[in-house]
Amino acid sequence: MDPQSPSLETLRAQYKAEAESTPYGSEVWVGAGIILLGTAGLLVGLSLLINGTHTLVAALLLSVSPLVIVGAILGLAVLGARGSKLVRPALGPEHGPWAAGPCVRWPDEWPWIGIRRLDAPPACYGEGAVVAALEAEGPAARAGLQVGDMIIAIGELLVRDPEHANAIIMRHWPGHMVVLHVVREGKELTVRIEAEKRPVSTGPETR
C-alpha cells in the first residue's frame, strides 16, 4: 500500500477541466435555438414568397436560413464529437485491456476484490464511496483496505457514489490491478488490489 497518492490532485484538475468543457450544456441550447430561428426564418420566407409580398426579403430569408440551420447542425456535430472524447474509459494501462472485452460476461469472469458493501459518504464530502463491510480474507482486506476508508477514485476515475464505484470495479477482469485512492483519517492513500475470480460462495452484491 502506498503512503501517498500524488496523482489525485492531477485527477481532480482533469475532472474539473473536463466537466467545465463538456459541451452538453449551454452550447446545445444555443445551437437548438439557432436551428429554431433558422427554421422560423425559412417558414417566413416561404410565406412571403407564396403571398407575393416582400419578395426581396423572402429571397434573403430563403437563402440565409438554410445556411444558418446547416451551420448550427454542423456545430452541434463537432461539439458531440468533442464530448465523445471526454467520455472515455480512463482506467490506465495497468488495469489491462478491459475495454476490448465483451459487454456480457459469465459470473466466473466477474472481478472480485472482497468488498461486501459500500455506503454513501458524509454530506461534507459530496462524492465518493465509504467501505462499510469487507470479506475477512478477501483481496481488499489482504491489500490493506479497511472498513471506514472512503474511496474517492479508482484508477484515473473519480468516484461519484457507491453505484459508480461498483460499475468501475466491474469493468475489470480477474487478474487485473484495481487501484483505489482512499481517504483514511484525513490522509490520502493508494491501495492496489489484484482482482480475483468471484468465489461461488459469495453473493452477487459482493464486489
Secondary structure, DSSP 8 states (H G I E B T S, - for coil): -BS--TTHHHHHHHHHHHHHH-STTHHHHHHHHHHHHHHHHHHHHHHHHHHTSSHHHHHHHHHHHHHHHHHHHHHHHHHHHHHHHHS-----GGG-SGGGS-SS--GGGSEE--EEEEE---TTT-S-EEEEEE-TTSHHHHHT--TT-EEEEETTEE--SHHHHHHHHTTS-TT-EEEEEEEETTEEEEEEEE-EE--TTS-TT--
